[in-house]
Each structure stands twice: as C-alpha cells, then as structure tokens.
C-alpha cells in the first residue's frame, strides 16, 4: 500500500542504494550532514537520491533523480575533520511528489512503495531466467563471490531478488537508476534481464579477446625462446650473429659513403638505435630504410661540366633549330661557370605554348653540360608532402620527389626539370607552391630541409629549369626567383626545317622506312603545316608525318608502293582533304570592315572585324563570343569616334538615330583582349563616314578614350599571321618598336611596318578618302541625313 510523508533527503554522488542493502556512507557536505541530524531527531529514516551528474558539488532540485530509497540509519560515527560515517539499511522505494525545501537541507513530500508483491507464474519464470543469467555473469566476470551467489539464490521474493542482483552488477548509475525507478516488478525484472545480458555479451567478448592476446603472447615468448636458443647454438659453433653482422655492414657503408658531418652523425645515431632494438621490431624496418636513404644520396658527389664551348654549341644546334635567345643564354651560363666554378646556378623558366620544345630543350641543356637529367611533372600536384616529403611518424613515409630525383641522378648537380609549374594547385594538404620556394630560392636551398631526412641537403649546385604555358598561372613569389625565357611559336620556315632535320628522320626510323623507299621534301612538309596543322609548336606536325609514313608502310608491305619522293598531291591523297585554311584577305577596300590581328594558343591569326550602322536609337550590339575586355574596347572605340565625329564628316547626332552592330568572326571561338581596340574603332569610323578601309593593311593595338594607341603582346605571332594572309602593311603601336627584332629578317623585308601613337594616324593610314570610296559603296536602303524619308543611296 502506498503511503505519503515528509522526509529529509541525502544526495549521493556516484553511488546508488537499493532496498535491503546495508552500506557505509561518508558524509561531508553541510546540507547532507544537516539532513542526517534531522533524521536522527525524528525516526532515523532518510531518503537517498542519486545525483544525475557526479561532478556537481552543490546540487539543486533539478540535479537529483526523483526516485530513491528510504533507509534506516543503523549507526552514526563522527570522524575527525567534521565528517560523518553512517551505516544505513535500505527499507523501500520512494518517489518525490514535491520538494519542500533546499536549505538548510533537502526535504520533500514522498510516496513510499513497500514492495510486498506476490509471486505469480510469469514472475517465477522471469525470476528463474534472471537467476541463470546472474550465475553466467558471475562465472564470466569472476568478481562475484560464491557467498553473494548463494544469497541471491536464497531470496524467494522477485522484487527483492531483482534489487539484490542489480546491486552486484557492475553498471552505470543511469542503468541502476532505471532499475530502481521501475516500480512494477515485472518491468524491473525485464529491464534487469536486458542489462545483465548486455554485460554477459561484453564479458564474453573480453574473454575471447583475452584468449587471443594470450595466444599471441605465448607465440611471441616461444619465438623469443627459440631465437635465444639459436643464438646460443651459433655462439657455440662460432657462427657470426646475424644482427651484429648487419650493424657492422651498415657501419662500413657509412664510412665509405662520402657523407657530410651532419649526415654521418645522424646515420650513426640511427644505427645505434637499430642496434638496441629487438630483431623483430617493426621500428627496425623504418630505421633501416632511413639509413639506406642517407647512404644512397650524393652528399658530395658532383659531375664536372664540359669546358668545351664549341662542342656545347654544336650539341644545342644539333638538337634544336632556331631558339637563338635560349642557346645564347646557355652559352653565357657555361662561360661564366668556367670563369667562376662556385657560382650559384640560375633558375630558368621556359614559357610558351605546347609543343614548342620546352622539355626537349631542357634535355639538350643537360647533354650540352654533360650532367644527369631529372624530370618532375608538377601537373596536378596538390600535396605539400610531394615536395617536402613525409615525416617519419607516418606509415610508408618517403622523402619528397626532389630528394628522390637527386638520388636517381646520383649527383648533387643535375639538371632538374620541373615540368608544368603553372599547373600546381593547393588544398587542405598544404600549398606545394610555397614549399617550392625553399627548393628554388638561392638564399635558402644551400641547406634544404626535407621532412623525412631532417638533415640539410645542398641544392645550390642543381640547375633548375621550369616550364609553363602561361606566366599568369605561376605564383608571384616563385616567378620572382626565376629568369623567364619566352618561347614563341615557330614560323612556317622554322617548322619545315625542324621537320626535315629532326622529325622525319626520327619517324622514318620508328616506322622502319628508309630514304630509298620514300622521301618527304620541304614542299610536302609545307603542305602538311598549312593544311593539316594549326599550332604554335610541332607536336601535331610530327603526328601528321607519322600518319603519312604509316600509310606508306601499309602500301610497302602490300607491295603497292614504288620508291619515290612524295609530292603535295600525294599528301592530299594520303591524308585526305586539308582540314585548315589560313585566312587570306581580299585586297579590295571595304566599308565597315577592318583587318585585325589576334594571338591564340595555336599562334597568330587574322580577324576581319565588321561594323554595320542601322536605323535605331544609338544602341551598340556586339557579337562573336567576345570577352569583357574586348567589349570594353568597343565602347572606348565608339566614344572616340563620337568625339571625332566632325573631323570624320559624321553627323554629330548620329548616335540618336543609328544602332551599330559589330561582329567578329568566328562566332563560336571565344575572343578577348584589348588589342582589337584600334581595329574596332577603324571599322566603326569607316561604316559611319562611308570611307573604305584598305584590305592590305592589318592593325593591332589598344585604344584609350582620348585616342592614344597602347602597346600589345604576341607581336611575333601576329606578324607571322599577317604575312601568311598576304598583308603588306601592318599598323603597330609605337611602343612595340623594340619587339620588331623578334621577327625573322626575311619576313621583315617583305612587310611594311607603320608605328603610330594616336588613333588619328591609324585612320589616316587605313581609311581611303571619301572621293575614292564611292566605287566601293554597296547600294543599301538607309535613312538620309534628316532621318525622315528612306531612300536608296550608298552607305
């Protein structure tokens, strides 16, 4: 029967008391001692409630569970230091209905649950199951005494037996509280059965793990015992200890290796660690690998540079046609190296389009210097450890690829090529571009510290060469330490010479053909260059030559081939119709069409920019897949034309009644850059003033609002494209005069260059007078000058 009463409360930390339990409690908190004093004055009964959090020193009502155990204080002992020790015995469960006070002690109105339940068949079944589970728990855990097992088995009341079992289980306070809070006996037995089965499963797992560990320990002890026996037998027979032999072998290698003092000290220190390790230690393998790396590196081994300048020059000429600036720079380096052997190596960076020979040029430099060559591709490298190496704390750690390349070269001064340095990227694993600074910086790389080696290595004698396609993608701090050499695209003549000297002999050998069977002369190569390739380099040219030779090889094997020199017509028969046509311009002057020059990834090209006025409201339409910079150039050009309308003979208010449409072919190819500014301005001025533009004149340059012409890039490629298209006169910014030396002399002789500072000079050169333009005017319906009546007149 349930009863309600007021009773003092004693909070417990990290402990829980069940009914019928007898236990000693040490009490030290003021409120707790006050509650015990109150209970002793009344009926010696007090309610024990567990705290939800053990760490709380001064709990509040919210920090206590609401279900606890009413206990009878059997004994009270005051200890030195102001604490108490009480002996309590659990009587029954109780649930707090209302907390009445917190100070000077907790006090509450509680409801008691005496627990005089009767045995039923269902409870008896659950009790028997719990008893068997408890016996299994005691057998596995070996922490429950036989007397405790006997006392549990002797209890016949199901609720009391459940409480007694729960008190002997090694459970968390939360789980014990769940059992204590289960007022219904069947619910309590069910909850306790679930908990004890979980504990049995954990104990079973611990037992299996313990057996496995014991077996492994027994195996290790057995192996150790057998090894010790082998050592003793070897000692008796006079055989040498295997481990000691290994240590002595390493010592001999370290002495013979030409190491620096710091490297030798580090190697001997690691060897001393290895000697003290057990033979079967996993750490031993890591130390052996590390010592092998230190011994293998060329700390003081260097190759001697060739002193014969003429021989080096001959090698460069054999391997590469053209590239005079690059060859001149290498010969300068060799000369200075001969005069001052201890000079620091430069860091060269070759920047140019794909296929112009950047990587093969680095190989030729190594051959001309008689040095070892190492290549590392940086495309897609985004892990800093690729450069600096991994620390030896990681499994499978290795030095960075720089140190790996030095080991492969077996000298401390190879030619080291970092290919595609503009393709590096960074992510959460670090920034490899920043790690490259220590590799390349002459002020730091004499003591380069790899994370794996942890010993400085001298990289100052290495000749580092970089290659990149775009200078804009190279990180600025890296670029600052490089000497940039630009490799522009090859001219047609250079491509033909490269093919005749290098590509054709190489591909003839690859395809098993000889000159007596087939020959390709300059005319055939020129046909391939113009009709089947469109590139700055010669990579596709080599593929097309290989394509020709493959088709010849098939005919030779079928015995359908007569030995001969191929003609351009044979090339078209073998490769099919030409895929590319270099744009040539008509030489009849046109109104509203100006010839511009463009710089693309595959070299230069000519663009005819068209401008057409239409009746409208002053809107400017731009088509041809133009980028933002090119659109802004068109706006700047239109502003200039409006400012010069009177001098050009254009109506001042033309922009109120006319739309302008500017189109740049080819419409599917993205185009951007400022160098089409003067071309678009010329086309607009021509269309609005009805003055024809000379089609034998091409132009390139950036325009400002005030009509100044600014310099541009890619001059060589643009001039070559103009020459191919049959242009005779090229208008260039005056500040590009210095770049004219890049143009081959034979091309310069065939062209006329006009250098300008102002847009007015461009218009004077490119536009014909109105009197000479009449015959080139198409008859189109347009609006007359008063913009009221349409009539048919030439634009």
C-alpha positions in Angstrom: 0.0 0.0 0.0 1.4 3.4 -0.9 1.9 6.0 1.8 2.9 9.7 1.7 5.1 11.5 4.2 7.6 14.3 4.7 11.2 13.2 4.9 14.8 14.7 4.7 16.9 13.9 1.7 20.6 12.9 1.5 22.0 13.4 -2.1 24.5 10.7 -3.2 27.4 11.2 -5.7 28.5 8.2 -7.8 26.6 5.7 -5.8 23.1 4.2 -5.6 21.5 2.2 -2.8 18.8 -0.4 -3.3 16.3 -1.6 -0.7 17.6 -4.3 1.7 21.2 -3.1 1.0 23.4 -2.4 4.0 26.2 0.1 3.3 28.5 2.6 4.9 28.3 6.2 3.6 30.9 9.0 4.3 29.1 12.3 4.5 30.9 15.7 4.4 28.6 18.3 2.7 26.9 20.7 5.1 23.4 20.1 3.7 23.9 16.4 3.9 25.0 16.4 7.5 22.1 18.7 8.4 19.7 16.2 6.8 21.2 13.3 8.8 20.9 15.4 12.0 17.3 16.0 11.3 16.6 12.3 10.6 18.3 11.3 13.9 16.0 13.7 15.8 12.9 12.1 14.1 12.6 8.4 13.2 16.2 7.8 11.9 14.8 7.4 8.4 16.1 9.4 5.4 15.6 9.3 1.6 18.7 8.7 -0.5 18.6 10.3 -4.0 21.4 9.9 -6.5 22.8 13.0 -8.4 22.5 13.0 -12.2 26.0 14.5 -12.5 28.7 13.2 -10.2 30.9 16.4 -10.6 28.3 18.8 -9.1 29.3 19.7 -5.6 26.2 21.8 -4.6 23.3 20.2 -6.4 19.9 21.8 -6.9 16.5 20.1 -7.1 17.0 19.6 -10.9 20.2 17.8 -10.4 18.6 14.9 -8.4 16.7 11.9 -9.6 13.1 11.7 -8.2 13.0 8.0 -7.3 15.3 6.8 -4.5 15.5 4.5 -1.4 14.3 5.2 2.1 16.9 3.9 4.5 17.1 3.4 8.2 20.2 4.9 9.9 21.7 2.0 11.9 24.8 3.7 13.2 26.4 7.2 13.1 30.1 7.9 13.7 31.6 11.4 13.7 35.1 11.4 12.2 37.9 13.9 12.7 37.7 16.8 10.3 33.9 17.3 10.7 32.7 14.5 8.6 30.3 11.6 9.4 30.2 7.9 8.6 26.8 6.4 8.7 25.7 2.8 8.4 22.3 2.6 6.6 20.0 -0.2 5.5 17.5 0.1 2.6 13.9 -0.2 3.5 11.8 0.5 0.4 11.5 2.6 -2.7 10.0 6.1 -2.6 9.2 8.8 -5.3 9.3 12.5 -4.6 6.0 14.2 -5.1 7.0 17.7 -4.1 10.3 19.2 -2.9 9.5 21.2 0.2 12.9 22.8 1.0 16.5 23.1 -0.2 18.1 24.8 2.8 19.4 24.0 5.3 18.8 20.6 3.8 16.7 19.0 1.1 13.2 18.0 2.3 10.4 16.5 0.2 6.9 15.0 0.3 7.4 11.4 -0.9 5.3 8.4 -1.7 6.5 5.0 -0.4 6.3 1.7 -2.2 6.7 -1.1 0.3 7.2 -3.9 -2.3 5.1 -6.7 -0.8 4.3 -8.2 -4.2 3.1 -11.8 -4.6 4.7 -14.5 -6.8 2.9 -15.3 -10.0 3.8 -17.9 -12.7 5.0 -15.2 -15.0 7.2 -13.6 -12.3 8.5 -17.0 -11.3 9.6 -17.7 -14.9 11.3 -14.3 -15.2 13.0 -14.8 -11.8 14.4 -18.2 -12.8 15.7 -16.7 -16.1 17.3 -13.9 -14.2 18.9 -16.3 -11.7 20.5 -18.3 -14.6 21.8 -15.1 -16.2 23.3 -14.0 -12.9 25.1 -17.3 -12.5 26.5 -16.9 -16.0 27.6 -13.4 -15.3 29.3 -14.5 -12.1 31.1 -17.3 -13.9 32.4 -15.0 -16.7 33.2 -12.0 -14.5 34.8 -13.8 -11.6 34.1 -10.7 -9.4 31.0 -12.0 -7.6 31.8 -14.2 -4.5 30.1 -17.6 -4.0 28.5 -16.3 -0.9 26.8 -13.5 -2.9 25.6 -16.0 -5.4 24.2 -18.1 -2.6 22.4 -15.1 -1.0 20.8 -14.2 -4.3 19.6 -17.8 -4.9 18.2 -17.9 -1.4 15.8 -15.0 -1.9 12.3 -16.0 -3.0 10.7 -12.6 -3.4 11.0 -11.5 -7.0 11.3 -7.7 -6.3 13.9 -8.2 -3.6 15.9 -10.7 -5.7 16.0 -8.2 -8.6 17.3 -5.4 -6.3 20.0 -7.8 -4.9 21.1 -8.8 -8.4 21.3 -5.2 -9.6 23.5 -4.3 -6.5 26.0 -6.9 -7.5 26.2 -5.9 -11.2 28.9 -3.5 -12.5 26.5 -1.0 -14.1 26.5 2.7 -14.7 24.5 4.9 -12.3 22.0 5.7 -15.1 21.3 1.9 -15.6 21.0 1.2 -11.9 18.6 4.2 -11.6 16.5 2.7 -14.4 16.2 -0.5 -12.3 15.4 1.5 -9.1 12.8 3.6 -10.9 11.0 0.5 -12.2 8.2 0.3 -9.5 6.4 -2.6 -11.3 8.2 -5.8 -10.5 7.8 -7.4 -14.0 9.1 -4.2 -15.6 12.0 -4.3 -13.2 12.9 -7.9 -14.0 12.6 -7.3 -17.7 14.9 -4.3 -17.5 17.4 -6.1 -15.4 17.4 -9.1 -17.7 18.2 -6.8 -20.6 21.1 -5.2 -18.7 22.6 -8.5 -17.5 22.5 -10.0 -21.0 24.4 -6.9 -22.3 27.0 -7.3 -19.6 27.4 -11.0 -20.3 27.9 -10.2 -24.0 30.7 -7.7 -23.1 32.3 -10.2 -20.7 32.2 -12.9 -23.4 33.9 -10.5 -25.9 36.6 -9.6 -23.3 37.2 -13.3 -22.7 37.6 -14.0 -26.4 40.0 -11.1 -26.8 41.9 -12.1 -23.7 42.4 -15.7 -25.1 43.6 -14.3 -28.5 46.1 -11.9 -26.8 47.3 -14.8 -24.5 47.9 -17.0 -27.6 49.8 -14.2 -29.3 51.9 -13.6 -26.2 52.6 -17.3 -25.9 53.7 -17.4 -29.5 56.0 -14.4 -29.1 57.5 -15.9 -26.0 58.0 -19.2 -27.8 59.7 -17.4 -30.7 61.9 -15.4 -28.4 62.9 -18.6 -26.6 63.8 -20.3 -29.9 65.8 -17.3 -31.1 67.7 -17.2 -27.9 68.5 -20.9 -28.4 69.6 -20.3 -32.0 71.9 -17.5 -30.7 73.4 -19.8 -28.1 74.0 -22.6 -30.7 75.6 -20.1 -33.1 77.8 -18.8 -30.3 78.9 -22.4 -29.5 79.6 -23.1 -33.2 81.4 -19.8 -33.7 79.0 -18.5 -36.3 78.5 -14.7 -36.5 75.4 -13.1 -35.1 73.1 -12.0 -37.9 72.1 -8.7 -36.4 75.6 -7.8 -35.4 76.8 -8.6 -38.9 74.1 -6.2 -40.3 75.2 -3.4 -37.9 78.8 -3.8 -38.9 77.9 -3.8 -42.6 76.0 -0.5 -42.1 78.9 1.0 -40.3 81.2 0.1 -43.2 78.8 1.6 -45.7 78.6 4.8 -43.7 82.4 5.1 -43.5 82.8 4.5 -47.3 79.9 6.9 -48.2 81.1 10.5 -48.8 78.7 12.0 -46.3 78.7 15.4 -44.7 79.5 15.6 -41.0 75.9 16.2 -40.1 74.6 13.3 -42.2 77.2 10.9 -40.8 76.3 11.9 -37.2 72.6 11.4 -37.9 73.3 8.0 -39.6 75.4 6.7 -36.7 72.8 7.8 -34.2 70.1 5.9 -36.0 72.4 2.9 -36.3 72.9 3.0 -32.6 69.1 2.9 -32.1 68.8 0.0 -34.5 71.4 -2.0 -32.6 69.4 -1.6 -29.4 66.1 -2.7 -31.0 64.8 -6.2 -31.0 65.3 -8.1 -34.2 61.6 -8.5 -34.8 60.8 -4.8 -34.0 58.6 -3.1 -36.7 60.5 0.1 -36.0 63.7 -1.5 -37.2 62.4 -1.6 -40.8 61.8 2.1 -40.6 65.3 2.9 -39.3 66.9 0.6 -42.0 65.1 2.4 -44.8 66.1 5.8 -43.4 69.8 4.8 -43.1 69.6 3.4 -46.7 68.4 6.8 -47.9 71.1 8.7 -46.2 73.8 6.4 -47.6 72.4 6.5 -51.1 72.2 10.3 -51.5 75.1 12.0 -53.3 76.1 14.4 -50.5 79.4 15.4 -52.0 79.4 13.7 -55.4 79.1 16.1 -58.4 79.6 15.8 -62.2 82.0 18.1 -64.0 80.7 20.5 -66.6 82.0 20.4 -70.1 84.5 23.2 -70.7 84.4 22.9 -74.5 82.1 25.8 -75.6 82.2 24.8 -79.3 81.1 21.3 -78.5 78.3 22.5 -76.3 77.2 25.0 -79.0 77.3 22.2 -81.6 75.1 19.9 -79.4 72.5 22.7 -79.0 72.5 23.4 -82.8 72.0 19.6 -83.5 69.1 19.2 -81.1 67.2 22.4 -81.8 66.6 24.7 -84.8 66.1 28.4 -84.0 65.7 29.4 -80.4 68.7 31.7 -80.6 68.0 33.5 -77.3 67.8 30.3 -75.3 71.0 29.0 -76.8 72.8 32.3 -76.2 71.7 32.2 -72.5 73.0 28.6 -72.0 76.4 29.5 -73.6 76.6 32.6 -71.3 76.0 30.3 -68.3 78.7 27.9 -69.4 81.2 30.8 -70.0 80.6 32.3 -66.5 80.7 28.8 -65.0 84.1 28.2 -66.4 85.4 31.6 -65.1 83.7 31.2 -61.6 83.1 27.5 -60.7 81.4 28.3 -57.4 78.7 30.5 -58.9 75.1 29.7 -57.9 73.1 28.1 -60.7 70.3 30.2 -62.2 66.7 29.2 -62.2 65.5 29.3 -65.8 61.8 29.3 -66.7 60.7 28.5 -70.3 57.3 29.8 -71.0 55.5 29.1 -74.3 52.6 27.2 -75.9 52.5 23.4 -76.0 54.8 21.6 -78.5 57.5 24.3 -78.9 60.2 22.1 -77.4 60.5 23.3 -73.7 61.0 19.9 -72.2 63.3 18.7 -75.0 65.3 21.9 -74.7 66.0 21.1 -71.0 67.3 17.6 -72.0 69.6 19.3 -74.6 70.9 21.6 -71.9 71.8 18.6 -69.7 73.5 16.9 -72.6 75.5 20.0 -73.5 76.6 20.4 -69.9 77.3 16.6 -69.6 75.1 16.5 -66.5 72.4 14.0 -65.4 68.8 14.9 -66.2 65.9 14.6 -63.8 62.3 15.5 -64.7 59.4 16.0 -62.3 55.9 16.8 -63.6 54.0 19.2 -61.3 50.7 18.9 -63.2 48.0 18.3 -60.6 50.4 18.2 -57.6 48.5 19.5 -54.6 50.1 17.8 -51.6 53.0 19.7 -50.0 54.5 16.3 -48.9 55.1 15.6 -52.6 57.8 18.3 -52.5 59.0 18.3 -48.8 58.5 14.6 -48.0 56.5 13.0 -45.2 57.6 13.0 -41.6 58.8 9.6 -40.4 56.0 9.3 -37.9 53.7 8.3 -40.8 53.5 4.7 -42.1 55.1 4.4 -45.5 56.9 7.8 -45.2 59.3 8.7 -48.0 61.4 11.8 -48.9 59.9 14.4 -51.3 60.2 13.9 -55.0 63.0 16.5 -55.1 65.3 14.3 -52.9 64.1 11.2 -54.8 65.2 12.8 -58.1 68.6 13.7 -56.6 69.1 10.1 -55.5 68.1 8.9 -59.0 70.6 11.3 -60.6 73.4 10.1 -58.3 75.0 13.6 -58.4 74.3 16.7 -56.4 74.3 19.0 -59.5 71.9 17.5 -62.1 69.7 19.5 -64.5 66.4 19.3 -62.7 63.3 20.0 -64.7 60.0 21.0 -63.0 57.5 20.5 -65.8 54.2 22.4 -66.0 54.8 24.5 -62.9 51.7 26.6 -63.8 49.5 23.5 -63.2 50.2 23.2 -59.5 47.3 23.6 -57.1 46.6 23.6 -53.4 44.1 22.1 -51.0 43.8 21.0 -47.3 47.1 19.1 -47.6 49.0 22.3 -48.0 50.4 24.6 -50.7 53.1 22.9 -52.8 54.0 26.3 -54.5 55.0 27.6 -51.1 57.1 24.5 -50.4 58.9 25.1 -53.8 60.2 28.4 -52.5 62.8 26.7 -50.3 63.8 24.4 -53.2 64.3 27.3 -55.7 65.4 30.3 -53.6 69.3 30.6 -53.9 69.3 32.2 -50.4 67.8 29.1 -48.9 68.4 26.0 -51.0 72.0 25.5 -49.9 70.5 24.0 -46.7 67.3 22.5 -48.0 65.5 20.5 -45.2 63.4 17.6 -46.3 60.8 16.5 -43.7 61.9 12.9 -44.0 65.7 13.3 -43.9 65.7 16.0 -41.2 69.3 16.7 -42.4 70.0 19.8 -44.6 70.9 18.9 -48.2 72.7 21.4 -50.6 70.6 22.1 -53.7 72.5 25.2 -54.7 74.5 23.3 -57.4 71.4 22.0 -59.1 70.4 23.7 -62.4 66.7 24.1 -62.0 64.6 24.6 -65.2 60.9 25.3 -65.1 58.4 25.0 -68.0 54.9 26.6 -68.2 52.3 27.5 -70.7 51.0 30.7 -69.1 53.0 33.1 -67.0 49.8 34.4 -65.3 49.3 31.0 -63.5 52.7 30.9 -61.9 52.6 32.1 -58.2 54.2 35.6 -57.9 56.8 34.6 -55.2 58.0 31.8 -57.4 58.1 33.9 -60.5 60.2 36.5 -58.7 63.0 33.9 -58.3 63.1 32.8 -61.9 64.7 34.0 -65.1 61.9 33.9 -67.6 62.7 33.0 -71.2 59.7 33.2 -73.6 59.5 30.6 -76.4 57.0 31.9 -79.0 55.6 29.7 -81.8 57.6 28.7 -84.8 57.4 30.3 -88.2 56.4 28.2 -91.2 60.1 28.1 -92.3 61.2 27.0 -88.8 58.6 24.2 -88.8 59.7 23.0 -92.2 63.4 23.0 -91.1 62.6 21.2 -87.8 60.6 18.5 -89.7 63.3 17.9 -92.3 66.2 17.9 -89.7 64.6 16.1 -86.8 61.0 14.8 -87.1 61.2 13.0 -90.4 64.4 11.1 -89.7 63.0 10.1 -86.2 59.7 8.9 -87.6 61.4 7.1 -90.6 63.4 5.1 -88.0 60.3 4.4 -85.9 58.3 3.1 -88.9 61.2 1.1 -90.4 61.4 3.1 -93.6 64.5 4.2 -95.5 65.1 7.2 -97.8 65.4 4.9 -100.8 61.7 3.9 -100.2 60.2 7.2 -99.6 61.3 10.8 -99.2 59.4 13.9 -97.9 60.8 17.2 -99.1 60.2 20.8 -97.9 57.2 21.2 -100.2 55.4 18.2 -98.7 56.1 19.4 -95.2 54.8 22.9 -96.0 51.6 21.3 -97.3 51.2 19.4 -94.0 52.0 22.6 -92.0 49.5 24.7 -93.8 46.7 22.3 -94.5 46.7 19.8 -91.6 48.1 21.5 -88.5 47.2 24.7 -86.7 49.5 25.1 -83.7 52.4 27.1 -82.3 54.7 24.0 -81.8 55.4 20.9 -83.9 53.7 18.2 -81.9 50.7 17.8 -84.3 53.1 18.2 -87.3 55.0 15.1 -86.0 51.8 13.2 -85.7 50.7 14.0 -89.2 54.2 13.0 -90.6 53.8 9.7 -88.7 50.3 9.3 -90.2 51.8 9.7 -93.7 54.5 7.2 -93.1 52.1 4.7 -91.6 50.0 4.8 -94.8 53.2 4.4 -96.9 54.3 1.4 -94.7 51.0 -0.3 -95.4 51.4 0.1 -99.1 55.0 -1.1 -98.9 54.0 -4.3 -97.1 51.3 -4.9 -99.7 53.9 -4.3 -102.4 51.7 -1.5 -103.9 54.4 1.2 -103.4 57.0 2.4 -105.8 60.0 4.2 -104.2 59.8 7.9 -104.8 59.7 11.4 -103.3 56.3 12.4 -102.2 54.6 15.5 -103.8 52.0 17.8 -102.2 49.3 15.9 -104.2 50.4 12.6 -102.6 50.0 14.2 -99.2 46.4 15.1 -100.0 45.8 11.6 -101.3 47.2 10.0 -98.1 45.7 12.4 -95.5 42.5 13.5 -97.3 41.3 17.0 -97.9 43.1 19.7 -95.9 41.4 20.4 -92.6 42.7 24.0 -92.1 42.7 27.0 -94.3 44.8 30.0 -93.3 42.5 33.0 -93.8 43.6 35.3 -96.6 42.1 38.7 -97.0 40.7 40.3 -100.2 42.6 43.3 -101.4 39.6 45.4 -102.5 38.9 48.1 -99.9 35.7 47.7 -98.0 33.5 50.0 -96.0 32.9 48.9 -92.3 35.4 46.0 -92.4 38.9 46.3 -90.9 41.6 43.6 -90.7 42.8 42.9 -87.1 45.5 40.6 -85.8 44.9 38.1 -82.9 47.1 35.9 -80.7 45.8 32.5 -79.9 47.1 29.3 -78.3 48.0 27.9 -81.7 49.8 31.0 -82.9 48.6 34.2 -84.7 45.5 34.7 -86.8 43.8 37.5 -88.8 40.3 38.7 -88.0 38.1 40.8 -90.2 36.0 43.0 -87.8 32.7 44.1 -89.4 30.7 47.1 -88.4 27.2 48.0 -89.8 25.1 51.0 -89.0 21.3 50.5 -88.7 18.4 52.8 -88.1 17.8 52.8 -84.3 18.3 54.6 -81.1 22.1 54.6 -80.5 22.4 51.0 -79.3 25.7 49.2 -79.7 25.4 45.4 -80.5 28.5 43.1 -80.2 28.5 39.6 -81.4 31.2 36.9 -81.9 31.5 35.5 -78.4 33.6 38.4 -77.1 35.1 38.7 -73.6 34.5 41.6 -71.2 37.8 43.3 -72.1 37.0 43.2 -75.8 33.5 44.6 -75.2 35.0 47.5 -73.2 37.5 48.2 -76.1 34.5 48.5 -78.5 32.8 51.0 -76.1 36.1 53.0 -75.9 36.4 53.0 -79.7 32.8 54.2 -80.1 33.4 57.0 -77.6 36.5 58.1 -79.6 34.6 58.1 -82.9 31.8 60.2 -81.4 34.4 62.7 -80.1 35.9 62.9 -83.6 32.6 62.9 -85.5 33.0 66.4 -87.0 36.6 65.7 -88.3 35.4 62.4 -89.8 32.5 64.0 -91.6 29.8 62.2 -89.5 26.7 63.9 -88.3 27.1 65.0 -84.6 23.8 63.5 -83.5 24.2 60.2 -85.4 24.1 58.2 -82.2 20.5 59.3 -81.5 19.2 57.7 -84.7 21.6 54.9 -85.6 22.4 51.5 -84.0 25.8 50.0 -84.6 26.3 46.2 -84.9 29.9 44.9 -84.6 30.7 41.3 -85.4 34.0 39.4 -85.0 34.2 36.1 -86.8 34.4 33.2 -86.0 31.4 33.3 -83.7 32.0 30.0 -82.0 35.5 30.8 -80.8 35.9 32.8 -77.6 37.8 36.0 -78.0 39.1 38.5 -75.5 41.9 41.1 -75.0 42.4 44.8 -75.6 44.5 44.6 -78.8 41.5 44.8 -81.1 40.6 48.3 -79.9 42.0 50.3 -82.9 40.6 47.7 -85.3 37.1 48.1 -84.0 37.4 51.9 -83.9 38.6 51.9 -87.5 35.6 49.7 -88.6 33.1 51.9 -86.9 34.7 55.1 -88.3 34.6 53.6 -91.8 31.0 52.5 -91.5 29.8 55.8 -90.2 31.8 58.1 -92.5 31.4 55.9 -95.6 35.2 55.8 -96.1 36.6 52.4 -97.3 39.3 50.6 -95.3 42.4 49.3 -97.1 42.3 45.5 -97.0 46.0 45.1 -97.5 46.5 46.8 -94.1 46.3 44.9 -90.8 46.4 46.5 -87.4 46.7 45.7 -83.7 46.7 48.0 -80.6 44.8 49.1 -77.6 42.8 52.3 -77.7 42.1 54.9 -75.0 39.2 57.3 -74.8 41.5 60.1 -75.8 42.7 58.2 -78.9 46.1 57.1 -77.6 47.4 53.8 -79.0 48.9 51.5 -76.3 51.3 48.5 -76.8 50.2 44.9 -77.1 51.7 41.4 -76.8 52.2 38.4 -79.1 53.7 40.6 -81.8 55.7 37.9 -83.5 52.7 35.5 -83.9 50.5 38.3 -85.1 53.0 39.5 -87.7 53.5 35.9 -89.0 49.8 35.5 -89.4 49.6 38.8 -91.3 52.4 37.6 -93.6 50.6 34.3 -94.3 47.4 36.1 -95.1 49.1 38.3 -97.7 49.1 41.5 -95.8 51.6 44.1 -97.0 51.3 46.9 -94.4 50.9 46.4 -90.6 50.0 49.2 -88.2 51.6 48.7 -84.8 51.8 50.8 -81.5 55.0 52.9 -81.4 56.0 51.3 -78.1 56.2 47.9 -79.8 59.1 49.0 -82.0 61.5 47.3 -79.6 59.8 43.9 -80.3 60.5 44.0 -84.0 63.8 42.2 -83.6 61.9 39.0 -82.7 60.6 38.9 -86.3 62.7 36.8 -88.7 64.7 39.1 -91.0 63.3 37.5 -94.2 59.8 38.3 -93.0 60.6 41.9 -92.0 61.9 42.5 -95.6 58.6 41.6 -97.1 56.4 43.8 -94.9 56.0 47.5 -94.2 55.6 48.4 -90.6 53.8 51.7 -89.6 54.2 52.7 -86.0 51.6 55.0 -84.5 50.9 56.9 -81.3 47.4 58.3 -82.0 44.2 56.9 -83.4 44.1 59.7 -86.0 47.3 58.3 -87.5 45.6 54.9 -87.8 42.6 56.4 -89.6 44.9 58.4 -92.0 46.7 55.2 -93.0 43.8 52.8 -93.1 40.9 54.8 -94.5 40.6 56.0 -98.1 39.3 59.5 -98.9 35.5 59.8 -99.5 36.1 60.5 -103.2 38.0 57.2 -103.6 35.5 55.3 -101.6 32.4 55.8 -103.7 33.1 52.9 -106.1 33.2 50.5 -103.0 29.8 51.6 -101.6 27.1 48.9 -101.7 23.6 50.1 -102.6 21.6 49.5 -99.4 18.3 51.2 -98.2 19.2 53.6 -95.4 18.0 56.8 -93.9 19.1 60.2 -95.3 20.6 62.8 -93.1 17.3 64.3 -91.9 16.2 60.8 -90.8 12.7 61.3 -92.1 12.4 59.7 -95.6 14.1 56.4 -96.6 15.9 56.4 -99.9 18.3 54.2 -101.7 21.9 55.6 -101.5 25.3 54.1 -101.0 26.4 53.6 -97.3 
